[in-house]
Amino acid sequence: MAAKDPCKKHACEIQKCLQANNYLESKCEAVFQEMRRCCAKYPKGVSLSCSGFKGVEKEREKRAIFHLGR
């Protein structure tokens, strides 16, 4: 049996929040912060959810920088 993903609960909460708020990321910042905290607790590879989340976070940062440069 595979080990339980320690941050999966937070990933699910992000999806729920985004759906409830018409996918406006700004409305879910607190939930994103909880996911960041969870991912920071564990070494790379422990949480499959974090591996996908870190890619999403990098993309969010790129978009934010792009919008600031306009």
MDAnalysis code that builds the backbone (N, CA, C; Angstrom):
import MDAnalysis as mda
import numpy as np

u = mda.Universe.empty(210, n_residues=70, atom_resindex=np.repeat(np.arange(70), 3), trajectory=True)
u.add_TopologyAttr("name", ["N", "CA", "C"] * 70)
u.add_TopologyAttr("resid", np.arange(1, 71))
u.add_TopologyAttr("resname", ["MET", "ALA", "ALA", "LYS", "ASP", "PRO", "CYS", "LYS", "LYS", "HIS", "ALA", "CYS", "GLU", "ILE", "GLN", "LYS", "CYS", "LEU", "GLN", "ALA", "ASN", "ASN", "TYR", "LEU", "GLU", "SER", "LYS", "CYS", "GLU", "ALA", "VAL", "PHE", "GLN", "GLU", "MET", "ARG", "ARG", "CYS", "CYS", "ALA", "LYS", "TYR", "PRO", "LYS", "GLY", "VAL", "SER", "LEU", "SER", "CYS", "SER", "GLY", "PHE", "LYS", "GLY", "VAL", "GLU", "LYS", "GLU", "ARG", "GLU", "LYS", "ARG", "ALA", "ILE", "PHE", "HIS", "LEU", "GLY", "ARG"])
u.atoms.positions = np.array([
    [0.840, -1.192, 0.000],
    [0.000, 0.000, 0.000],
    [0.881, 1.249, 0.000],
    [0.571, 2.201, -0.858],
    [1.347, 3.433, -0.958],
    [1.087, 4.324, 0.260],
    [2.093, 5.110, 0.591],
    [1.953, 6.041, 1.712],
    [0.943, 7.133, 1.351],
    [0.233, 7.609, 2.350],
    [-0.753, 8.667, 2.142],
    [-0.043, 9.980, 1.824],
    [-0.550, 10.698, 0.840],
    [0.002, 12.001, 0.459],
    [-0.370, 13.019, 1.539],
    [0.616, 13.569, 2.253],
    [0.308, 14.447, 3.381],
    [-0.319, 15.786, 2.989],
    [-0.209, 16.183, 1.739],
    [-0.737, 17.494, 1.331],
    [-1.934, 17.384, 0.389],
    [-2.397, 16.175, 0.145],
    [-3.523, 15.986, -0.777],
    [-4.763, 16.741, -0.303],
    [-4.994, 16.737, 1.002],
    [-6.160, 17.440, 1.564],
    [-6.145, 18.912, 1.142],
    [-4.970, 19.544, 1.179],
    [-4.863, 20.951, 0.812],
    [-5.089, 21.151, -0.688],
    [-4.604, 20.213, -1.482],
    [-4.819, 20.296, -2.930],
    [-6.321, 20.222, -3.241],
    [-7.021, 19.364, -2.542],
    [-8.473, 19.251, -2.734],
    [-9.183, 20.528, -2.298],
    [-8.711, 21.126, -1.221],
    [-9.306, 22.384, -0.738],
    [-9.103, 23.506, -1.758],
    [-7.971, 23.516, -2.432],
    [-7.726, 24.509, -3.482],
    [-8.753, 24.336, -4.595],
    [-8.954, 23.105, -5.027],
    [-9.921, 22.854, -6.103],
    [-11.322, 23.290, -5.696],
    [-11.718, 22.965, -4.474],
    [-13.049, 23.360, -3.987],
    [-13.189, 24.879, -3.972],
    [-12.164, 25.550, -3.460],
    [-12.202, 27.006, -3.362],
    [-12.286, 27.647, -4.749],
    [-11.465, 27.175, -5.665],
    [-11.487, 27.739, -7.015],
    [-12.842, 27.539, -7.681],
    [-13.407, 26.356, -7.534],
    [-14.725, 26.100, -8.119],
    [-15.786, 27.003, -7.506],
    [-15.737, 27.172, -6.199],
    [-16.731, 27.988, -5.495],
    [-16.592, 29.475, -5.817],
    [-15.402, 29.881, -6.257],
    [-15.144, 31.302, -6.506],
    [-14.872, 31.608, -7.972],
    [-15.488, 30.817, -8.848],
    [-15.399, 31.064, -10.285],
    [-13.950, 31.151, -10.779],
    [-13.087, 30.345, -10.170],
    [-11.676, 30.223, -10.539],
    [-10.888, 31.532, -10.402],
    [-11.314, 32.378, -9.476],
    [-10.561, 33.597, -9.169],
    [-9.536, 33.253, -8.084],
    [-8.290, 33.132, -8.489],
    [-7.234, 32.715, -7.564],
    [-7.101, 33.653, -6.373],
    [-7.346, 34.930, -6.577],
    [-7.207, 35.897, -5.492],
    [-8.161, 35.600, -4.335],
    [-9.288, 34.970, -4.613],
    [-10.261, 34.635, -3.568],
    [-9.803, 33.444, -2.730],
    [-8.778, 32.725, -3.204],
    [-8.340, 31.501, -2.536],
    [-6.923, 31.610, -1.986],
    [-6.443, 32.804, -1.798],
    [-5.056, 32.987, -1.373],
    [-4.756, 32.281, -0.052],
    [-5.685, 32.305, 0.882],
    [-5.455, 31.633, 2.174],
    [-5.278, 30.124, 1.985],
    [-6.032, 29.545, 1.062],
    [-5.939, 28.108, 0.804],
    [-4.609, 27.787, 0.115],
    [-4.184, 28.653, -0.809],
    [-2.876, 28.481, -1.441],
    [-1.763, 28.563, -0.401],
    [-1.901, 29.468, 0.539],
    [-0.882, 29.620, 1.586],
    [-0.781, 28.359, 2.444],
    [-1.911, 27.760, 2.757],
    [-1.897, 26.513, 3.530],
    [-1.179, 25.414, 2.752],
    [-1.394, 25.365, 1.451],
    [-0.712, 24.363, 0.618],
    [0.795, 24.622, 0.613],
    [1.188, 25.890, 0.489],
    [2.613, 26.230, 0.522],
    [3.246, 25.777, 1.836],
    [2.543, 26.019, 2.948],
    [3.062, 25.604, 4.259],
    [3.221, 24.089, 4.335],
    [2.234, 23.381, 3.842],
    [2.292, 21.920, 3.872],
    [3.471, 21.426, 3.026],
    [3.614, 21.947, 1.835],
    [4.695, 21.509, 0.942],
    [6.066, 21.832, 1.523],
    [6.158, 22.928, 2.249],
    [7.442, 23.316, 2.846],
    [7.862, 22.356, 3.960],
    [6.914, 21.652, 4.547],
    [7.210, 20.736, 5.649],
    [7.897, 19.452, 5.185],
    [7.686, 19.075, 3.927],
    [8.121, 17.757, 3.479],
    [9.187, 17.848, 2.393],
    [10.131, 16.919, 2.396],
    [11.159, 16.896, 1.343],
    [10.520, 16.593, -0.014],
    [11.217, 17.009, -1.040],
    [10.765, 16.766, -2.408],
    [10.478, 15.274, -2.598],
    [9.366, 14.971, -3.234],
    [9.014, 13.592, -3.524],
    [8.082, 12.937, -2.522],
    [7.906, 13.543, -1.362],
    [7.028, 12.947, -0.343],
    [5.560, 13.150, -0.729],
    [5.233, 14.315, -1.246],
    [3.860, 14.623, -1.612],
    [3.750, 14.797, -3.126],
    [3.025, 13.917, -3.766],
    [2.789, 14.039, -5.197],
    [2.029, 15.331, -5.490],
    [1.132, 15.723, -4.612],
    [0.377, 16.961, -4.782],
    [1.292, 18.172, -4.850],
    [2.345, 18.168, -4.064],
    [3.276, 19.296, -4.057],
    [4.062, 19.393, -5.353],
    [4.376, 18.272, -5.966],
    [5.142, 18.329, -7.205],
    [4.342, 19.053, -8.283],
    [3.056, 18.806, -8.356],
    [2.213, 19.521, -9.307],
    [1.972, 20.957, -8.886],
    [1.852, 21.185, -7.617],
    [1.573, 22.526, -7.102],
    [2.740, 23.473, -7.365],
    [3.953, 22.986, -7.221],
    [5.107, 23.849, -7.434],
    [5.180, 24.330, -8.873],
    [4.766, 23.515, -9.824],
    [4.704, 23.942, -11.215],
    [3.655, 25.017, -11.416],
    [2.523, 24.851, -10.759],
    [1.445, 25.836, -10.839],
    [1.895, 27.149, -10.207],
    [2.577, 27.065, -9.086],
    [3.060, 28.271, -8.402],
    [4.033, 29.047, -9.288],
    [4.933, 28.358, -9.972],
    [5.881, 29.039, -10.857],
    [5.144, 29.760, -11.981],
    [4.105, 29.121, -12.523],
    [3.318, 29.739, -13.588],
    [2.580, 30.971, -13.065],
    [2.041, 30.908, -11.853],
    [1.360, 32.063, -11.244],
    [2.330, 33.225, -11.092],
    [3.552, 32.933, -10.654],
    [4.560, 33.979, -10.489],
    [4.896, 34.633, -11.824],
    [5.029, 33.847, -12.865],
    [5.327, 34.391, -14.196],
    [4.217, 35.332, -14.650],
    [2.952, 34.903, -14.446],
    [1.826, 35.753, -14.853],
    [1.812, 37.044, -14.051],
    [2.087, 36.973, -12.769],
    [2.096, 38.162, -11.918],
    [3.169, 39.138, -12.382],
    [4.346, 38.626, -12.682],
    [5.441, 39.483, -13.153],
    [5.070, 40.101, -14.502],
    [4.467, 39.322, -15.375],
    [4.048, 39.817, -16.689],
    [3.065, 40.958, -16.530],
    [2.071, 40.787, -15.642],
    [1.058, 41.816, -15.453],
    [1.642, 43.078, -14.806],
    [2.645, 42.935, -13.959],
    [3.289, 44.095, -13.352],
    [4.076, 44.885, -14.388],
    [4.615, 44.193, -15.379],
    [5.419, 44.843, -16.414],
    [4.617, 45.581, -17.461],
    [3.318, 45.430, -17.421],
    [2.464, 46.093, -18.432],
    [2.335, 47.547, -18.174],
])
